[in-house]
Amino acid sequence: MKKLAALVYLGVYLICVSGTSNSWPISLSMSCYEVQPKVACSFDFTNNANQDYYLLKRNTPLEGMFSPFVAISYNGAPLNYEGIVAYRFPPVQNEFVLIKPGESVSAIAYISDAFNLRSDGLYSISYVSPLEFLSKEQMEMTAFDAKIRYANHLEVSESVQISLKNTHMLLRPSFIDTHSQDADRQIVTIKGCDSASFIGGNQTQRDDVLAAHIKLCAQFGSARKIVQNDAFYKTWFGEYTAERSNKVKLVLQQCEDGITQDTVTYDMNGLYCFIPFSYAYYVRGEKAKVHLCALFHDVKSVTCREDGDASKEQILAHEWTHCYGGTEDYMTYGEEDNKAMAMNDPDKAVNHADSYAYYYCLAYWQ
């Protein structure tokens, strides 16, 4: 079988337990191995059908270890993902890779870059991110630069186990930037908030972020105070229950507390902004810090818009729910998709950063 290798590395395979299904149009096989001082997993995505398919590289190992596409447990206890969570708009054509019938596309990801494998023993690694793909006909109907909001969605089930020894020799997750230049740091104290610290960026960029940040100081609390069993709540979080509404209140409270009590940091030119189409990102486990990219600075609106379109304030609200509220991203883009999530899967909506971003901004007009 011909393989189109996205990355090629050598390694010694240890333990592999898999269960792929050739009945899927695209199937996944994976195996993991130790290459000191790291642990790597290889992934093969195979087209089992008799037609061309285009697989989205985003949130898969095809673009690197830049999203939580695997879950890892040790002795039955889940490990925390300590990597990047990026804010992005819907994908375009060049984020998809063609897989012809009977062919595969492969990639290697170093899972130890994003998970702290600090104990010897047996680890279970499961692939948890759904695959998004287009048929040849769907791709041909899409303009080259058009945002692709809808793709075929496939839940895959694949897991492996690996036994690790001498884990003290492994490198630890390293996405947290400890080398920012303090000489370029500006700290601004804000009445009613704590302080905001800026690293890099020009004065216009800093002024825009500061203006948006000042809004955050009050609006997280204002949005929390209107959480109730009404149409606005149901639009973004779905069917009302006390448990889910308490979750929403808690996330907004945690963001309000963090923003108003911490000296937060805005890295105006994030080190990992090379991840395709990234506007901003947060590194899991990093304290009170958000990283901004060139696409963020290109957003025209500084504060929230009544029509729900993107603004710098909305993107920052999204990122701070990751930092303080522990929210996730579920590859759901835009107002209509988020409303559909609320209707169809409210448990997921109350854990989705973009649901909070829309609720936060549109609460101004309630």
C-alpha positions in Angstrom: 0.0 0.0 0.0 1.4 3.4 -1.0 1.9 5.8 1.8 2.3 9.6 1.6 4.4 10.4 4.6 3.8 13.7 6.2 6.8 13.1 8.5 9.3 10.3 8.7 11.1 9.2 11.8 12.7 6.0 13.1 11.7 4.2 16.3 11.3 0.9 18.1 7.7 -0.2 18.5 6.8 -1.6 21.9 3.2 -2.5 22.5 0.4 -1.9 20.0 -3.3 -2.9 20.5 -5.6 -1.6 17.8 -9.0 -2.1 16.4 -9.6 -0.3 13.1 -12.6 -0.9 10.9 -12.3 -1.1 7.1 -16.0 -0.3 6.8 -15.2 3.3 7.5 -14.4 5.5 4.5 -11.3 6.6 6.3 -9.7 4.4 9.0 -7.0 5.1 11.5 -4.2 2.9 12.8 -1.7 4.0 15.4 1.3 2.7 17.4 3.5 4.3 20.0 7.1 3.9 20.9 9.9 5.5 22.9 12.6 7.5 21.2 14.6 8.9 24.1 14.2 11.6 25.3 10.6 11.6 24.0 7.7 9.3 23.3 6.2 9.3 19.8 3.1 7.9 18.2 2.7 7.2 14.5 -0.7 7.6 12.8 -1.9 6.2 9.4 -5.1 7.5 7.9 -6.3 5.2 5.1 -8.9 5.7 2.4 -10.9 2.4 2.3 -13.4 3.7 -0.3 -13.3 3.7 -4.1 -13.3 7.5 -4.4 -11.0 10.4 -3.4 -11.4 11.9 0.0 -9.9 15.1 1.5 -9.0 14.9 5.2 -8.8 18.0 7.4 -5.4 18.2 8.9 -6.5 20.6 11.7 -6.8 18.9 15.1 -5.0 15.8 13.9 -1.3 14.8 14.1 -1.0 15.8 10.4 -0.3 19.3 11.7 1.8 18.3 14.7 1.1 18.0 18.5 -0.9 21.2 18.6 -4.3 19.9 19.8 -5.6 17.3 22.2 -6.4 14.6 19.6 -5.3 11.9 22.0 -6.2 11.2 25.6 -3.7 9.4 27.8 -4.3 7.6 31.1 -1.9 6.0 33.6 -3.2 3.4 36.0 -6.8 4.4 35.0 -6.3 8.1 35.8 -6.4 10.6 32.9 -3.4 12.8 32.3 -3.8 16.5 31.7 -3.1 17.8 28.2 -0.4 20.5 28.6 -0.3 21.8 25.0 -1.8 24.5 22.8 -5.5 25.4 22.4 -5.8 27.7 19.4 -8.6 30.0 18.3 -9.2 29.6 14.6 -11.8 30.5 12.0 -13.3 27.7 9.8 -10.8 25.9 7.6 -10.2 26.5 3.9 -9.2 24.2 1.1 -5.5 24.1 1.7 -6.0 22.7 5.2 -7.2 19.4 3.7 -5.0 16.7 2.3 -6.0 14.4 -0.6 -6.1 10.6 0.1 -6.7 8.5 -3.0 -8.5 5.1 -2.8 -6.4 2.5 -1.1 -3.7 5.0 -0.1 -2.7 6.4 3.3 -1.3 9.6 4.7 0.9 9.3 7.8 2.3 11.4 10.5 4.4 11.2 13.7 3.5 13.2 16.9 5.6 13.5 20.0 3.0 13.0 22.7 5.5 13.7 25.5 5.6 17.3 24.2 2.0 17.8 25.5 1.6 15.2 28.3 3.8 14.7 31.4 4.8 11.0 31.3 6.6 11.1 34.6 6.0 7.6 36.1 7.2 4.2 34.9 4.5 1.8 33.9 1.7 1.1 31.5 0.0 4.0 29.6 -3.2 3.8 27.6 -3.4 6.2 24.6 -6.7 6.7 22.8 -7.4 8.7 19.7 -10.4 11.0 20.6 -10.6 13.7 18.0 -13.3 13.2 15.2 -12.1 13.1 11.6 -13.5 15.8 9.3 -13.3 15.1 5.6 -14.8 16.0 2.2 -15.5 14.0 -0.9 -14.0 15.0 -4.2 -17.4 16.4 -5.3 -17.7 18.5 -2.1 -14.2 19.8 -2.5 -14.9 20.8 -6.2 -18.0 22.8 -5.1 -15.9 24.8 -2.6 -14.1 28.0 -3.6 -10.4 28.0 -2.9 -10.5 30.6 -0.2 -14.0 30.0 1.1 -14.5 29.1 4.8 -15.6 25.5 5.0 -18.1 25.2 7.9 -19.5 21.8 7.1 -17.6 18.6 6.5 -18.3 14.9 6.9 -17.8 13.9 10.5 -16.4 10.5 11.6 -15.8 9.3 15.2 -13.0 6.8 15.2 -12.1 4.3 17.9 -8.4 3.4 18.2 -6.2 2.9 21.2 -2.8 1.5 22.1 -0.8 0.7 25.2 2.8 1.4 25.8 5.0 0.3 28.7 7.6 3.0 29.7 10.7 2.7 31.8 13.2 5.3 32.9 10.6 8.1 32.4 12.9 10.4 34.5 15.0 10.7 31.3 12.0 11.9 29.2 11.7 15.6 28.3 8.8 17.4 29.9 6.1 19.3 28.1 7.7 22.5 26.8 5.0 24.7 25.2 5.0 27.2 28.1 7.2 30.1 27.1 9.6 31.0 29.8 11.9 33.1 27.6 9.7 36.1 27.0 11.8 39.3 27.0 11.0 41.2 30.3 12.8 44.2 28.8 9.9 44.6 26.4 7.2 44.2 29.1 4.7 47.0 29.9 2.4 46.7 32.9 -0.8 48.8 33.1 -2.9 49.0 36.3 -6.6 49.3 35.6 -9.2 50.7 38.0 -11.7 47.9 38.9 -9.3 45.3 37.6 -5.9 44.1 38.6 -3.1 44.8 36.0 -2.5 43.8 32.5 1.0 43.1 31.2 2.0 43.3 27.5 5.0 41.6 25.8 5.9 42.8 22.4 3.5 44.5 19.9 3.3 48.1 18.8 1.4 50.8 20.7 -1.7 50.6 18.5 -1.9 46.8 19.1 -1.4 47.3 22.9 -4.1 50.1 23.0 -6.6 47.8 21.3 -6.0 44.9 23.6 -6.1 47.2 26.6 -9.5 48.6 25.5 -10.9 45.1 25.1 -9.4 44.0 28.4 -11.0 46.8 30.3 -14.4 45.6 28.9 -13.7 42.1 30.1 -13.2 43.3 33.7 -16.9 44.2 34.0 -18.6 42.1 31.4 -17.8 38.6 32.7 -19.7 39.6 35.9 -22.5 41.2 33.9 -23.0 38.1 31.8 -23.0 35.9 34.8 -25.7 37.9 36.5 -28.2 37.4 33.7 -27.9 33.6 33.6 -31.4 32.3 34.0 -34.0 30.0 32.4 -34.8 32.2 29.4 -34.5 32.2 25.6 -31.1 33.9 25.6 -29.6 31.2 27.8 -31.2 28.4 25.7 -29.8 29.9 22.5 -26.2 29.3 23.5 -26.4 26.6 26.1 -29.5 24.6 25.3 -32.1 23.1 27.6 -31.9 24.7 31.0 -31.1 22.6 34.0 -29.8 23.7 37.4 -26.6 21.7 37.0 -25.7 23.2 33.6 -26.7 26.7 34.5 -24.5 26.4 37.6 -21.6 25.3 35.4 -22.1 28.4 33.2 -22.2 30.7 36.2 -19.0 29.0 37.6 -17.1 29.5 34.4 -18.1 33.1 34.1 -17.3 33.7 37.8 -13.9 32.0 37.4 -13.1 34.3 34.5 -14.3 37.4 36.4 -12.1 36.5 39.4 -9.1 35.7 37.3 -9.3 38.9 35.2 -9.9 41.1 38.2 -7.5 39.5 40.7 -4.5 38.4 38.6 -1.9 40.4 36.6 -2.7 38.8 33.3 -0.2 38.8 30.4 -0.8 39.3 26.7 2.0 38.0 24.5 1.4 40.1 21.4 3.3 37.9 19.0 3.0 34.3 20.1 5.8 31.8 19.5 3.4 29.2 18.0 1.5 31.6 15.7 2.8 29.5 12.8 0.0 27.0 13.4 -2.2 27.6 10.3 -4.9 30.3 10.7 -4.3 30.9 14.4 -5.7 34.1 15.8 -4.8 33.4 19.4 -3.9 30.5 21.7 -3.7 29.4 25.3 -1.2 26.8 26.6 -2.9 24.4 29.1 -1.4 24.9 32.5 0.1 28.3 31.8 -1.0 30.9 34.4 -2.9 34.0 33.4 -1.4 34.3 29.9 -2.8 34.5 26.4 -0.8 34.6 23.2 -2.0 36.7 20.3 -1.2 36.3 16.6 -1.1 38.6 13.5 -4.6 37.5 12.4 -5.9 38.7 15.8 -4.4 42.1 15.3 -6.0 42.3 11.9 -9.5 41.9 13.3 -11.1 45.3 12.8 -13.6 45.5 15.7 -12.1 46.0 19.1 -15.2 45.5 21.2 -18.2 43.1 20.9 -20.6 43.6 18.1 -24.4 43.3 18.2 -24.4 41.1 15.1 -22.1 38.6 16.8 -19.3 38.9 14.3 -15.7 38.6 15.5 -14.1 41.2 17.7 -10.9 41.3 19.7 -13.0 41.4 22.9 -14.9 38.2 21.9 -11.7 36.4 21.0 -10.1 37.3 24.4 -13.2 36.2 26.2 -13.0 32.9 24.4 -9.3 32.4 25.4 -9.8 33.4 29.1 -12.6 30.7 29.4 -9.9 28.2 28.4 -7.5 29.7 31.0 -9.8 30.1 33.9 -12.8 28.0 33.1 -11.1 25.0 31.6 -13.3 25.1 28.5 -12.7 23.1 25.3 -12.9 23.6 21.6 -15.1 21.3 19.5 -14.5 22.4 15.9 -17.8 24.2 15.9 -17.6 27.5 14.1 -19.9 30.5 13.8 -23.2 31.6 15.3 -25.4 29.0 13.6 -23.2 26.0 14.4 -23.0 27.1 18.0 -26.7 27.4 18.3 -27.1 23.9 16.8 -24.7 22.6 19.4 -26.7 24.1 22.2 -29.9 22.5 20.8 -28.5 19.1 20.1 -25.8 18.7 22.8 -26.2 21.1 25.7 -23.7 19.2 27.9 -21.1 19.9 25.3 -22.2 23.5 24.8 -21.6 24.4 28.5 -18.0 23.2 28.1 -17.4 25.0 24.7 -15.4 28.2 24.7 -17.1 29.7 21.7 -20.6 29.2 23.3 -19.3 31.4 26.1 -17.8 34.0 23.8 -21.1 34.5 22.0 -23.1 34.6 25.2 -20.6 37.0 26.8 -20.7 39.4 23.9 -24.4 39.3 23.1 -25.2 39.8 26.8 -24.5 43.5 26.2 -27.8 43.7 24.4 -30.0 41.8 26.8 
